[in-house]
Structure formats: C-alpha cells, structure tokens
Amino acid sequence: MKVSRAKAEENRRAVVKEAAKLFREHGIDGVALSGIMAAVGLTQGGFYKQFGSKDDLAVEACEQAMTANIDTLNSLINTSNGDVMAAIIDRYLSPEHRDNPASGCAIAALVADVARREGPIRRSFEDGIRGYLEVIESALSDCNEDAQEEVDAVAILSTMVGALMLSRAVEDEHLSQRILEAAADALPGRSKTAALTEQ
C-alpha cells in the first residue's frame, strides 16, 4: 500500500528519532536496521526507500541527537535562576545523566563510534561539538572573569565528556560517583559542595 508523502516524511522522522536513541544506548554498530524499523512499527524493506545506507541514517541521527542536546542546554540557560554554568555542570555530571545514555549527550555516547568512521558523520559530529562549545561559551559569559581565564569552553566540555564516559565504564557505584564529583568540582562556576551526593 502506497503511503502519502506526508506519512513517508513522518515515518522518516520517527526512524531518525528512534535511531538517535538506540545508537546512543547501544552504539551505531550495536543496533541492527531491523531493530530500529521494528521499534517504530515499520519493516526493514522500507528503510532503503528513505535512506541510502545505515551510515546515512547515522549522520541524520547524530545531527538530531546533537540538536536536541544543545536545545536542552539552551533551555537550561534560559530558565536557570542562578549560575548557569553551575546548572549545566550539575546536570551533565549527574547520576541521572550517567544512567540514561539513550536520552543523554550524543558526544559521550557516540564519540568512540564516530572516531572509527570517516566522512559525513565525522563532519556532522564536529558541527555538534562546535554547537556545544557555543552554549558553554554563552554560559561562561555569566561567570566571573577569573573563572573564564582559568579554563575555556573546550576544557570544560572535554572534562565533562571524559568524566561521563569514565563514570559509565566502571561497575563500582562509589567510584563512578567520585569521578562525576571530582570532575564537577574541578570546573569553574561550581562550588566545592557535594551537590551530587545530595541528589
């Protein structure tokens, strides 16, 4: 049965959204096309009517995930009553974020996959990183000058991503929490209180 153009576009968006979630949770190579299509109620046969390859889907899924993450950070900046940099750090380096990769940072979830690939997905990933950096630079503008001189947006993003990845890679809950807290306390705009242990 032939579907309308509008329905086909709706299906495409659903596939990209689901892929963005599943790729972050399981890795690009850890998810079969059949699993993605089944998750949105479609058959694998319909995949190639919408996408040239799994890599093409990965590019779009990566872009979708990065955009959603950046929108979330911008929303946090716009709604934060206090220090926006502290709010970003506390949210990013939280146990909740650690435990929910499917809806979390695409950089931390997909960096290892993307590093082994060439072409459009790496360019898309790089654009996403630049987007994150712009958000952090905007948040830093609300910090005092000493904090800005001490560390820049690249160092902040690198610290947060690395800590999140390490916290997910260990089984010891106490060590995982220590990694998150140590990274958070090392960054500007966040007091040395045990904010994470209070959650």
Buried (B, 14 or more C-beta within 10 A) or exposed (E): EEEEEEEBEEBBEBBBBBBBBBBBBBBBEEBEBEBBBEBBEBEEEBBEEBBEEBBEBBBBBBBBBBBBBBEBBBEBBEEBEEBBBBBBBBBBBBBEBBEEBEBBBBBBBBBEBBEEBEEBBBEBBEEBBEBBBBBBBBBBEBBEEEBBEEBBBEBBBBBBBBBBBBBBEEEEEEEBBBBBBEBBBBBBBBEEEEBBEEE
